[in-house]
Amino acid sequence: MPIDPRLTDKAWRMSRLYKIRDKEKKLVRFVRNAAQKHFNEHKWHRNIILKSRQLGFTTDEALDSLDDVLFTQNFDALMIGQDIDTTEDIFDKKIRLAWDNFKLQHLYNIDLNQSKTLKVNFQNGTFSSIALDSSGRSGTYHRVHVTEFGVVAKERPDKAREIIEGTIPAIPKDGRADIEGTAQGAQGLFHDMFWEAWERGEQTYPEEFKAHFYNWKGDPDVALMEPVSNLPKEILDYQRKYKLNAKEIAYYFRKWLSVKRDWEMMMSQYPTTPEEAFSAILKGVICAEEIGRAREQHRFKLVPWDRQFPVFTVWDLG
C-alpha cells in the first residue's frame, strides 16, 4: 500500500492529523496559533519559554512530541508535569485524545498498557515512546518538555534542580529540551535561567538555552474582543503606557476583572513584558523599582572578562 508523500512533511501533519478540545470543549482539528507558529520557527536545541496563560504551549508540545514518536523510529519523548495530577491530565486530555481520534491508527501497533505511556512497535525491532511523569530520574530521551517550571522551581526547588542537572544533560546534542512556565517571583531557577539566556542573546552551543517570551497578545481571543467603553483610569493608563489598541485593552480589562483586579496576578499570569512578568513579587524587595527599571533599560548584561585576572564582587545585602 503506497504511503501518501505528504506524511513526510511534519508541518503538514501537524496541521492535518491531530484533534484537540477547544476552550468550548468541542473536538476540533489542531491548528497552531501565532505564538505556537513563531516558537516552532525560532526554536533552538534547548529552549526556555516565559509565557502568558492560555497560549496552548503544552498542547502544542504534546502533539508535536507525539508526532515525533509516531513518525520517527527509536525516538523517546518525555513530558514532565508539576505533579502527578497534571501529568495524568496531559496524557488523557491531549496525548490519548489525539491518538483516539487519529485516522491512521490502522498503520500502527500501539501499546498503552504502561501508565501514562504510549509506545509504538514498528515491528522491525524498533520502538518509540512518549511518557508523562512528574520527574525524569531515569532514562535517556531524545526530547523532553517541562511544563510550568516556574511553579516547580518555586514550590520544589530540589526537584527543579534535579530536572536541570539530571534529565536535561542526558539529552543528545541533536535532541531537544523545552522548558516553559509563567513567572512565579523574582528569584528561583526559572527566573535565573530565563534572564541568563535572555540577556546573553545569541547561542553558540547546542547546550545553551535560548529564551523566548510570549505575552497575552498571542491569545487568539484578543481578535474576538469587542471594544469596552468607560474603562477605569488605571486601565486607560496601562493602555497608554503600552500603546494597546481597543481590542487588546478590552481583552486585558476582562482578564483583570477575572482575577479580581489583582495587578500582581495580572503581571505574573498575563504579562506584557518579561520585566513585568517577574516584577509582581519584587514589590517587597529592596530596590525593586530600581532593579525593574535597570532591566527595562537593558543595564543588566553579560560583560567580557579576562580569566587570567581575579575578579572581586562586593555585596550590600541590606
KEZAFI-902724 format. One line per field, with one value per atom (N, C-alpha, C): atom name; residue number from 0; residue in one letter; y, x, z. Coordinates in steps of 0.1 Angstrom, whole numbers. Layout:
REM residues N
name = CA|...
resi = NUM|...
resn = a|...
c2 = Y|...
c1 = X|...
c3 = Z|...
//
This chain:
REM residues 318
name = N|CA|C|N|CA|C|N|CA|C|N|CA|C|N|CA|C|N|CA|C|N|CA|C|N|CA|C|N|CA|C|N|CA|C|N|CA|C|N|CA|C|N|CA|C|N|CA|C|N|CA|C|N|CA|C|N|CA|C|N|CA|C|N|CA|C|N|CA|C|N|CA|C|N|CA|C|N|CA|C|N|CA|C|N|CA|C|N|CA|C|N|CA|C|N|CA|C|N|CA|C|N|CA|C|N|CA|C|N|CA|C|N|CA|C|N|CA|C|N|CA|C|N|CA|C|N|CA|C|N|CA|C|N|CA|C|N|CA|C|N|CA|C|N|CA|C|N|CA|C|N|CA|C|N|CA|C|N|CA|C|N|CA|C|N|CA|C|N|CA|C|N|CA|C|N|CA|C|N|CA|C|N|CA|C|N|CA|C|N|CA|C|N|CA|C|N|CA|C|N|CA|C|N|CA|C|N|CA|C|N|CA|C|N|CA|C|N|CA|C|N|CA|C|N|CA|C|N|CA|C|N|CA|C|N|CA|C|N|CA|C|N|CA|C|N|CA|C|N|CA|C|N|CA|C|N|CA|C|N|CA|C|N|CA|C|N|CA|C|N|CA|C|N|CA|C|N|CA|C|N|CA|C|N|CA|C|N|CA|C|N|CA|C|N|CA|C|N|CA|C|N|CA|C|N|CA|C|N|CA|C|N|CA|C|N|CA|C|N|CA|C|N|CA|C|N|CA|C|N|CA|C|N|CA|C|N|CA|C|N|CA|C|N|CA|C|N|CA|C|N|CA|C|N|CA|C|N|CA|C|N|CA|C|N|CA|C|N|CA|C|N|CA|C|N|CA|C|N|CA|C|N|CA|C|N|CA|C|N|CA|C|N|CA|C|N|CA|C|N|CA|C|N|CA|C|N|CA|C|N|CA|C|N|CA|C|N|CA|C|N|CA|C|N|CA|C|N|CA|C|N|CA|C|N|CA|C|N|CA|C|N|CA|C|N|CA|C|N|CA|C|N|CA|C|N|CA|C|N|CA|C|N|CA|C|N|CA|C|N|CA|C|N|CA|C|N|CA|C|N|CA|C|N|CA|C|N|CA|C|N|CA|C|N|CA|C|N|CA|C|N|CA|C|N|CA|C|N|CA|C|N|CA|C|N|CA|C|N|CA|C|N|CA|C|N|CA|C|N|CA|C|N|CA|C|N|CA|C|N|CA|C|N|CA|C|N|CA|C|N|CA|C|N|CA|C|N|CA|C|N|CA|C|N|CA|C|N|CA|C|N|CA|C|N|CA|C|N|CA|C|N|CA|C|N|CA|C|N|CA|C|N|CA|C|N|CA|C|N|CA|C|N|CA|C|N|CA|C|N|CA|C|N|CA|C|N|CA|C|N|CA|C|N|CA|C|N|CA|C|N|CA|C|N|CA|C|N|CA|C|N|CA|C|N|CA|C|N|CA|C|N|CA|C|N|CA|C|N|CA|C|N|CA|C|N|CA|C|N|CA|C|N|CA|C|N|CA|C|N|CA|C|N|CA|C|N|CA|C|N|CA|C|N|CA|C|N|CA|C|N|CA|C|N|CA|C|N|CA|C|N|CA|C|N|CA|C|N|CA|C|N|CA|C|N|CA|C|N|CA|C|N|CA|C|N|CA|C|N|CA|C|N|CA|C|N|CA|C|N|CA|C|N|CA|C|N|CA|C|N|CA|C|N|CA|C|N|CA|C|N|CA|C|N|CA|C|N|CA|C|N|CA|C|N|CA|C|N|CA|C|N|CA|C|N|CA|C|N|CA|C|N|CA|C|N|CA|C|N|CA|C|N|CA|C|N|CA|C|N|CA|C|N|CA|C|N|CA|C|N|CA|C|N|CA|C|N|CA|C|N|CA|C|N|CA|C|N|CA|C|N|CA|C|N|CA|C|N|CA|C|N|CA|C|N|CA|C|N|CA|C|N|CA|C|N|CA|C|N|CA|C|N|CA|C|N|CA|C|N|CA|C|N|CA|C|N|CA|C|N|CA|C|N|CA|C|N|CA|C|N|CA|C|N|CA|C|N|CA|C|N|CA|C|N|CA|C|N|CA|C|N|CA|C|N|CA|C|N|CA|C|N|CA|C|N|CA|C|N|CA|C|N|CA|C|N|CA|C|N|CA|C|N|CA|C|N|CA|C|N|CA|C|N|CA|C|N|CA|C|N|CA|C|N|CA|C|N|CA|C|N|CA|C|N|CA|C|N|CA|C|N|CA|C|N|CA|C|N|CA|C|N|CA|C|N|CA|C|N|CA|C|N|CA|C|N|CA|C|N|CA|C|N|CA|C|N|CA|C|N|CA|C|N|CA|C|N|CA|C|N|CA|C|N|CA|C|N|CA|C|N|CA|C|N|CA|C|N|CA|C|N|CA|C|N|CA|C|N|CA|C|N|CA|C|N|CA|C|N|CA|C|N|CA|C|N|CA|C|N|CA|C|N|CA|C|N|CA|C|N|CA|C
resi = 0|0|0|1|1|1|2|2|2|3|3|3|4|4|4|5|5|5|6|6|6|7|7|7|8|8|8|9|9|9|10|10|10|11|11|11|12|12|12|13|13|13|14|14|14|15|15|15|16|16|16|17|17|17|18|18|18|19|19|19|20|20|20|21|21|21|22|22|22|23|23|23|24|24|24|25|25|25|26|26|26|27|27|27|28|28|28|29|29|29|30|30|30|31|31|31|32|32|32|33|33|33|34|34|34|35|35|35|36|36|36|37|37|37|38|38|38|39|39|39|40|40|40|41|41|41|42|42|42|43|43|43|44|44|44|45|45|45|46|46|46|47|47|47|48|48|48|49|49|49|50|50|50|51|51|51|52|52|52|53|53|53|54|54|54|55|55|55|56|56|56|57|57|57|58|58|58|59|59|59|60|60|60|61|61|61|62|62|62|63|63|63|64|64|64|65|65|65|66|66|66|67|67|67|68|68|68|69|69|69|70|70|70|71|71|71|72|72|72|73|73|73|74|74|74|75|75|75|76|76|76|77|77|77|78|78|78|79|79|79|80|80|80|81|81|81|82|82|82|83|83|83|84|84|84|85|85|85|86|86|86|87|87|87|88|88|88|89|89|89|90|90|90|91|91|91|92|92|92|93|93|93|94|94|94|95|95|95|96|96|96|97|97|97|98|98|98|99|99|99|100|100|100|101|101|101|102|102|102|103|103|103|104|104|104|105|105|105|106|106|106|107|107|107|108|108|108|109|109|109|110|110|110|111|111|111|112|112|112|113|113|113|114|114|114|115|115|115|116|116|116|117|117|117|118|118|118|119|119|119|120|120|120|121|121|121|122|122|122|123|123|123|124|124|124|125|125|125|126|126|126|127|127|127|128|128|128|129|129|129|130|130|130|131|131|131|132|132|132|133|133|133|134|134|134|135|135|135|136|136|136|137|137|137|138|138|138|139|139|139|140|140|140|141|141|141|142|142|142|143|143|143|144|144|144|145|145|145|146|146|146|147|147|147|148|148|148|149|149|149|150|150|150|151|151|151|152|152|152|153|153|153|154|154|154|155|155|155|156|156|156|157|157|157|158|158|158|159|159|159|160|160|160|161|161|161|162|162|162|163|163|163|164|164|164|165|165|165|166|166|166|167|167|167|168|168|168|169|169|169|170|170|170|171|171|171|172|172|172|173|173|173|174|174|174|175|175|175|176|176|176|177|177|177|178|178|178|179|179|179|180|180|180|181|181|181|182|182|182|183|183|183|184|184|184|185|185|185|186|186|186|187|187|187|188|188|188|189|189|189|190|190|190|191|191|191|192|192|192|193|193|193|194|194|194|195|195|195|196|196|196|197|197|197|198|198|198|199|199|199|200|200|200|201|201|201|202|202|202|203|203|203|204|204|204|205|205|205|206|206|206|207|207|207|208|208|208|209|209|209|210|210|210|211|211|211|212|212|212|213|213|213|214|214|214|215|215|215|216|216|216|217|217|217|218|218|218|219|219|219|220|220|220|221|221|221|222|222|222|223|223|223|224|224|224|225|225|225|226|226|226|227|227|227|228|228|228|229|229|229|230|230|230|231|231|231|232|232|232|233|233|233|234|234|234|235|235|235|236|236|236|237|237|237|238|238|238|239|239|239|240|240|240|241|241|241|242|242|242|243|243|243|244|244|244|245|245|245|246|246|246|247|247|247|248|248|248|249|249|249|250|250|250|251|251|251|252|252|252|253|253|253|254|254|254|255|255|255|256|256|256|257|257|257|258|258|258|259|259|259|260|260|260|261|261|261|262|262|262|263|263|263|264|264|264|265|265|265|266|266|266|267|267|267|268|268|268|269|269|269|270|270|270|271|271|271|272|272|272|273|273|273|274|274|274|275|275|275|276|276|276|277|277|277|278|278|278|279|279|279|280|280|280|281|281|281|282|282|282|283|283|283|284|284|284|285|285|285|286|286|286|287|287|287|288|288|288|289|289|289|290|290|290|291|291|291|292|292|292|293|293|293|294|294|294|295|295|295|296|296|296|297|297|297|298|298|298|299|299|299|300|300|300|301|301|301|302|302|302|303|303|303|304|304|304|305|305|305|306|306|306|307|307|307|308|308|308|309|309|309|310|310|310|311|311|311|312|312|312|313|313|313|314|314|314|315|315|315|316|316|316|317|317|317
resn = m|m|m|p|p|p|i|i|i|d|d|d|p|p|p|r|r|r|l|l|l|t|t|t|d|d|d|k|k|k|a|a|a|w|w|w|r|r|r|m|m|m|s|s|s|r|r|r|l|l|l|y|y|y|k|k|k|i|i|i|r|r|r|d|d|d|k|k|k|e|e|e|k|k|k|k|k|k|l|l|l|v|v|v|r|r|r|f|f|f|v|v|v|r|r|r|n|n|n|a|a|a|a|a|a|q|q|q|k|k|k|h|h|h|f|f|f|n|n|n|e|e|e|h|h|h|k|k|k|w|w|w|h|h|h|r|r|r|n|n|n|i|i|i|i|i|i|l|l|l|k|k|k|s|s|s|r|r|r|q|q|q|l|l|l|g|g|g|f|f|f|t|t|t|t|t|t|d|d|d|e|e|e|a|a|a|l|l|l|d|d|d|s|s|s|l|l|l|d|d|d|d|d|d|v|v|v|l|l|l|f|f|f|t|t|t|q|q|q|n|n|n|f|f|f|d|d|d|a|a|a|l|l|l|m|m|m|i|i|i|g|g|g|q|q|q|d|d|d|i|i|i|d|d|d|t|t|t|t|t|t|e|e|e|d|d|d|i|i|i|f|f|f|d|d|d|k|k|k|k|k|k|i|i|i|r|r|r|l|l|l|a|a|a|w|w|w|d|d|d|n|n|n|f|f|f|k|k|k|l|l|l|q|q|q|h|h|h|l|l|l|y|y|y|n|n|n|i|i|i|d|d|d|l|l|l|n|n|n|q|q|q|s|s|s|k|k|k|t|t|t|l|l|l|k|k|k|v|v|v|n|n|n|f|f|f|q|q|q|n|n|n|g|g|g|t|t|t|f|f|f|s|s|s|s|s|s|i|i|i|a|a|a|l|l|l|d|d|d|s|s|s|s|s|s|g|g|g|r|r|r|s|s|s|g|g|g|t|t|t|y|y|y|h|h|h|r|r|r|v|v|v|h|h|h|v|v|v|t|t|t|e|e|e|f|f|f|g|g|g|v|v|v|v|v|v|a|a|a|k|k|k|e|e|e|r|r|r|p|p|p|d|d|d|k|k|k|a|a|a|r|r|r|e|e|e|i|i|i|i|i|i|e|e|e|g|g|g|t|t|t|i|i|i|p|p|p|a|a|a|i|i|i|p|p|p|k|k|k|d|d|d|g|g|g|r|r|r|a|a|a|d|d|d|i|i|i|e|e|e|g|g|g|t|t|t|a|a|a|q|q|q|g|g|g|a|a|a|q|q|q|g|g|g|l|l|l|f|f|f|h|h|h|d|d|d|m|m|m|f|f|f|w|w|w|e|e|e|a|a|a|w|w|w|e|e|e|r|r|r|g|g|g|e|e|e|q|q|q|t|t|t|y|y|y|p|p|p|e|e|e|e|e|e|f|f|f|k|k|k|a|a|a|h|h|h|f|f|f|y|y|y|n|n|n|w|w|w|k|k|k|g|g|g|d|d|d|p|p|p|d|d|d|v|v|v|a|a|a|l|l|l|m|m|m|e|e|e|p|p|p|v|v|v|s|s|s|n|n|n|l|l|l|p|p|p|k|k|k|e|e|e|i|i|i|l|l|l|d|d|d|y|y|y|q|q|q|r|r|r|k|k|k|y|y|y|k|k|k|l|l|l|n|n|n|a|a|a|k|k|k|e|e|e|i|i|i|a|a|a|y|y|y|y|y|y|f|f|f|r|r|r|k|k|k|w|w|w|l|l|l|s|s|s|v|v|v|k|k|k|r|r|r|d|d|d|w|w|w|e|e|e|m|m|m|m|m|m|m|m|m|s|s|s|q|q|q|y|y|y|p|p|p|t|t|t|t|t|t|p|p|p|e|e|e|e|e|e|a|a|a|f|f|f|s|s|s|a|a|a|i|i|i|l|l|l|k|k|k|g|g|g|v|v|v|i|i|i|c|c|c|a|a|a|e|e|e|e|e|e|i|i|i|g|g|g|r|r|r|a|a|a|r|r|r|e|e|e|q|q|q|h|h|h|r|r|r|f|f|f|k|k|k|l|l|l|v|v|v|p|p|p|w|w|w|d|d|d|r|r|r|q|q|q|f|f|f|p|p|p|v|v|v|f|f|f|t|t|t|v|v|v|w|w|w|d|d|d|l|l|l|g|g|g
c2 = -12|0|12|21|33|43|50|60|74|81|95|103|108|116|128|133|144|141|128|124|126|128|131|145|154|168|170|173|175|186|197|209|205|197|193|184|174|165|173|183|190|198|202|210|201|188|180|168|162|149|148|159|158|166|160|167|171|182|187|191|194|201|215|224|238|243|257|262|260|257|254|239|231|216|209|216|210|203|191|184|191|196|203|199|202|199|209|204|213|221|234|243|253|254|263|277|283|298|305|319|327|325|324|322|308|298|284|284|290|291|298|309|317|309|302|294|283|276|265|269|282|287|293|295|301|293|280|272|269|264|260|246|241|227|227|238|240|253|253|265|267|279|283|293|291|299|305|318|326|330|327|329|334|339|342|329|329|318|317|305|302|304|302|302|288|278|264|258|262|256|242|238|224|215|220|212|211|222|221|211|212|203|189|186|173|166|174|168|168|177|177|166|163|152|138|138|126|123|134|133|127|132|127|112|107|93|85|90|82|81|91|91|90|87|85|72|63|51|54|46|47|61|67|80|80|85|85|100|103|117|116|126|127|141|141|154|153|163|164|175|171|180|183|193|198|188|179|169|158|148|136|139|147|151|158|166|174|164|155|145|136|132|124|132|144|153|155|158|160|147|136|123|120|121|117|127|140|150|156|152|156|145|137|125|115|110|99|104|116|121|122|127|128|114|105|91|85|86|81|86|98|104|105|97|96|87|92|85|74|74|64|53|51|41|27|24|11|8|19|17|14|14|13|1|-3|-13|-5|-2|7|-1|2|-3|8|7|17|11|-1|-8|-2|6|12|25|29|41|53|62|74|73|62|60|54|60|54|49|36|30|25|28|24|12|1|-10|-10|-6|-5|-19|-29|-43|-47|-39|-43|-43|-45|-45|-31|-21|-7|-3|6|11|26|33|47|49|59|61|76|79|92|89|94|92|105|105|116|112|121|118|131|130|142|144|135|136|129|131|124|117|110|105|95|87|76|77|71|71|82|79|89|92|104|108|117|116|125|138|139|151|152|163|165|178|178|191|192|203|205|216|213|223|230|243|250|249|251|250|261|273|283|279|271|266|256|247|236|243|253|259|267|272|279|269|259|250|238|234|222|225|234|238|226|216|204|196|195|188|196|209|217|215|215|213|199|189|176|174|181|181|187|199|206|198|193|186|172|165|151|147|153|149|156|169|177|173|172|168|155|146|133|133|145|146|148|140|142|156|160|173|176|166|168|166|164|163|177|177|189|190|201|203|216|216|228|229|241|244|256|255|266|268|281|284|298|301|315|319|332|337|335|331|329|336|349|357|360|369|375|367|354|346|331|323|309|305|292|287|291|291|295|310|318|333|334|327|329|323|312|306|314|320|328|340|348|360|358|347|344|343|335|332|345|352|364|375|377|388|384|371|366|368|365|367|354|356|345|333|321|308|304|299|293|278|272|258|252|239|233|232|232|230|243|255|267|269|275|277|290|290|302|306|319|324|329|326|331|337|348|354|356|351|353|358|371|377|374|379|376|380|389|393|381|370|359|350|353|346|349|339|342|349|349|355|371|376|390|396|389|394|393|386|384|395|403|412|424|427|440|451|463|474|477|481|484|499|505|519|521|534|537|529|527|519|527|520|527|534|544|552|544|534|526|518|513|505|514|526|536|540|542|545|533|521|509|509|512|512|522|534|544|540|534|530|520|511|500|502|513|516|505|501|490|495|487|491|487|490|488|473|464|450|445|449|445|449|462|467|461|458|451|437|430|416|418|427|429|433|442|446|434|426|414|404|402|393|399|413|420|418|418|416|402|392|378|374|382|380|390|395|404|416|422|434|433|421|419|422|433|437|427|422|413|400|395|383|386|397|400|401|407|408|394|385|372|363|363|354|359|372|378|390|388|398|404|417|424|424|424|424|414|409|400|406|419|426|426|428|429|415|404|391|387|392|388|399|410|421|420|411|411|409|400|397|406|414|423|435|437|448|449|438|438|437|438|436|450|451|463|467|480|485|478|474|467|475|488|496|499|501|504|492|480|468|466|468|467|477|490|500|497|491|488|477|467|457|462|471|477|485|491|499|491|477|468|471|475|477|465|454|441|434|430|423|416|407|399|408|408|416|407|409|401|403|393|394|385|389|381|371|359|348|347|354|353|363|371|381|377|379|376|387|383|392|392|404|405|412|407|413|417|429|434|435|430|430|437|445|450|444|435|427|434|446|453|447
c1 = 8|0|9|8|16|13|23|21|20|11|9|21|28|40|39|27|25|28|28|31|46|54|68|70|60|61|55|64|59|49|52|43|29|28|15|8|16|10|4|12|8|-5|-8|-20|-31|-30|-40|-44|-35|-37|-43|-42|-45|-57|-64|-76|-73|-80|-79|-93|-95|-107|-104|-113|-110|-116|-116|-120|-135|-142|-157|-159|-148|-148|-153|-152|-156|-143|-145|-135|-132|-120|-117|-103|-100|-87|-77|-65|-55|-48|-48|-41|-33|-20|-12|-16|-16|-19|-6|-6|5|17|15|26|32|24|30|38|33|40|53|53|65|76|72|81|87|79|84|93|92|100|113|114|126|132|128|133|147|154|167|168|180|181|176|179|174|166|154|146|140|139|132|122|110|98|91|91|83|71|59|47|35|25|12|4|-6|-15|-23|-28|-38|-33|-20|-14|-13|-15|-15|-2|9|22|23|16|16|9|-2|-9|0|6|14|26|32|44|39|28|23|20|14|11|23|32|44|53|54|62|55|42|35|38|38|41|55|65|78|79|71|71|65|54|47|54|62|69|84|90|104|107|115|118|129|129|139|139|127|126|118|124|117|116|103|100|94|97|92|87|75|69|68|73|74|64|54|44|48|41|45|41|31|27|20|16|10|-3|-11|-24|-23|-13|-10|-6|3|8|-4|-12|-24|-33|-35|-44|-38|-25|-19|-20|-18|-18|-32|-42|-55|-62|-60|-68|-60|-48|-40|-35|-26|-20|-30|-37|-47|-58|-63|-74|-69|-57|-52|-51|-46|-45|-58|-68|-81|-88|-84|-90|-81|-70|-60|-65|-67|-73|-63|-51|-41|-38|-47|-44|-41|-47|-46|-31|-23|-9|0|-5|4|1|11|9|13|3|4|2|11|10|6|-5|-10|-11|-4|-6|2|13|20|14|14|8|14|5|9|20|19|29|23|26|22|35|35|46|43|51|49|59|53|61|61|73|73|75|75|75|87|98|110|122|118|128|130|123|125|112|114|102|104|93|94|83|85|75|74|63|61|56|62|58|56|46|43|47|54|59|60|62|64|79|87|102|108|121|129|141|140|151|159|152|160|156|165|162|169|171|177|167|164|153|159|153|156|150|139|131|125|126|120|113|101|93|89|92|89|79|67|56|55|52|50|63|74|87|88|82|82|76|64|58|67|73|82|93|100|111|108|96|92|88|80|75|84|92|100|114|122|135|144|143|151|148|135|130|134|133|137|152|160|174|177|170|172|169|158|155|166|171|181|195|198|211|211|199|199|193|182|174|180|181|185|198|209|222|222|213|213|207|201|195|207|207|218|218|230|232|221|218|208|194|192|179|174|163|156|150|152|146|139|126|118|113|116|111|102|90|81|74|69|62|58|50|46|55|57|66|60|69|65|74|77|85|99|106|118|130|129|140|137|147|145|151|152|159|153|139|133|137|135|139|153|163|177|180|175|178|172|160|154|163|166|174|188|194|207|207|197|195|190|181|175|186|194|204|216|219|230|227|214|211|214|224|227|233|230|235|247|257|269|269|264|265|251|249|235|231|240|237|232|234|229|214|208|193|191|180|175|162|161|150|139|127|116|105|99|88|76|64|52|41|37|27|13|4|-11|-16|-9|-14|-15|-8|-8|-20|-29|-41|-51|-56|-65|-77|-81|-93|-92|-80|-78|-85|-84|-90|-105|-111|-126|-132|-124|-129|-137|-147|-154|-149|-147|-142|-151|-145|-152|-151|-162|-163|-162|-159|-158|-149|-137|-127|-121|-118|-112|-99|-96|-84|-71|-70|-57|-56|-67|-66|-63|-69|-65|-51|-45|-31|-23|-27|-20|-20|-31|-33|-23|-22|-13|1|5|18|24|15|19|13|7|1|-8|-17|-26|-38|-43|-54|-67|-79|-91|-94|-91|-94|-84|-72|-62|-65|-69|-72|-85|-94|-107|-103|-95|-91|-84|-74|-67|-76|-86|-95|-104|-108|-117|-109|-96|-87|-85|-83|-81|-93|-105|-117|-118|-113|-114|-105|-94|-85|-88|-100|-105|-96|-92|-85|-71|-66|-53|-41|-34|-24|-12|-8|3|0|-13|-17|-16|-21|-21|-6|3|16|23|19|25|19|6|-1|-4|-5|-7|2|15|25|25|29|31|45|54|69|75|87|94|97|100|103|91|79|67|64|66|63|69|81|88|88|80|81|71|61|50|55|64|69|81|85|96|92|79|74|79|82|87|102|108|123|130|141|149|153|151|155|147|134|127|124|120|117|130|141|154|158|157|161|152|139|130|133|136|140|153|162|175|173|164|162|155|145|138|148|158|168|180|179|189|203|203|215|221|213|218|223|236|241|254|257|270|281|292|304|316|325|337|347|354|364|376|388|400|402|401|402|415|426|439|439|429|429|418|420|410|399|387|375|369|367|361|347|337|324|321|315|311|296|290|275|271|261|254|240|238|225|214|217|206|203
c3 = 0|0|0|-10|-11|0|6|16|10|15|10|12|2|4|13|15|24|38|41|55|59|49|52|56|55|59|72|82|96|97|91|91|86|75|70|80|86|96|108|113|125|122|110|107|102|101|95|103|111|116|131|138|153|157|167|172|187|191|204|208|221|226|228|221|223|236|238|251|253|243|245|246|247|249|236|225|212|206|200|193|180|178|166|161|148|143|149|153|158|147|149|140|149|147|155|155|167|167|164|164|161|170|183|192|190|188|186|173|162|150|151|158|159|167|178|185|177|169|161|150|146|135|141|154|160|172|173|184|182|194|194|200|202|208|223|230|244|244|249|249|263|267|280|276|279|274|286|287|296|289|294|287|295|288|294|295|302|303|290|287|277|263|261|247|241|249|244|241|248|246|250|261|265|255|249|239|227|222|210|212|224|227|228|234|235|221|212|199|190|192|184|188|201|206|202|202|198|183|175|161|159|166|165|168|178|182|171|165|155|142|139|126|127|138|139|147|142|149|159|170|181|186|189|194|207|218|231|236|239|244|258|266|279|282|288|293|308|314|329|334|342|347|362|367|380|391|388|398|391|398|392|385|391|386|372|371|359|348|351|341|336|345|341|332|335|328|313|312|299|291|297|289|285|294|290|280|283|275|263|262|250|242|248|241|237|247|245|236|238|230|215|213|199|193|200|195|192|201|199|187|183|171|159|159|149|138|125|115|109|112|107|117|126|137|131|120|113|109|108|103|115|127|139|148|155|166|179|187|198|211|221|235|244|251|260|274|276|289|301|297|308|312|324|329|323|317|311|301|293|283|270|259|246|239|236|229|216|206|192|189|184|179|164|158|143|137|145|140|131|134|127|137|150|161|167|162|168|174|184|192|194|196|201|211|220|230|235|241|247|261|271|285|292|302|310|325|331|345|352|365|373|376|370|372|360|359|348|353|364|371|363|355|348|333|325|311|303|290|281|271|269|260|249|237|226|227|235|236|250|256|270|270|275|277|292|298|312|312|318|318|332|332|345|354|348|355|366|363|373|386|385|397|404|396|402|409|403|408|421|422|434|446|442|453|456|446|448|441|447|441|440|449|448|435|433|420|408|408|397|393|404|401|396|401|397|382|377|363|355|359|351|352|363|365|361|362|359|346|342|330|317|318|306|300|309|303|296|298|292|278|274|261|251|240|230|224|218|213|202|194|184|189|202|208|211|219|222|236|243|256|256|260|261|275|281|295|294|299|298|311|313|326|326|336|339|351|352|363|376|386|400|409|406|415|409|416|411|416|418|422|419|420|417|404|401|390|377|376|363|360|370|369|364|371|368|354|350|337|326|328|317|315|326|324|319|323|317|302|298|283|276|282|275|274|284|283|275|274|266|251|247|233|225|216|207|214|207|212|204|210|203|203|214|216|218|213|215|229|238|253|259|252|257|255|265|264|256|248|241|248|251|258|248|251|243|253|248|256|248|253|246|255|252|261|257|265|263|249|242|229|219|222|213|215|225|226|215|207|196|200|213|218|217|216|215|203|192|179|180|189|190|199|206|216|210|217|214|222|217|225|237|248|260|263|266|269|285|289|303|311|305|312|324|335|347|343|351|348|348|357|358|345|340|327|316|315|305|305|317|319|314|316|312|296|291|276|270|276|270|272|283|286|275|271|262|248|246|232|227|235|232|224|214|207|214|209|216|219|210|212|223|222|232|246|248|261|266|257|261|267|260|265|279|279|292|303|301|311|316|307|311|319|315|324|337|338|350|360|354|362|367|358|362|373|376|387|398|398|409|410|399|398|405|406|412|402|404|394|395|407|408|400|402|394|379|375|361|355|363|358|357|367|367|356|355|346|332|331|318|316|316|315|300|300|287|283|293|291|300|297|306|319|319|332|341|335|342|348|340|345|358|360|372|383|380|389|401|399|409|423|425|438|442|433|436|445|447|454|469|475|488|489|478|478|478|485|485|471|467|453|442|445|435|423|425|413|405|412|406|397|403|396|383|385|373|362|366|357|350|357|351|340|343|333|321|323|312|303|309|301|297|299|294|300|313|320|327|327|331|319|319|307|310|301|303|298|305|301|300|291|289|301|304|314|311|315|313|324|320|331|338|333|340|352|353|364|374|387|396|395|399|399|413|418|432|430|438|439|453|454|468|469|479|481|494|493|505|504|513|513|521|526|533|547
//
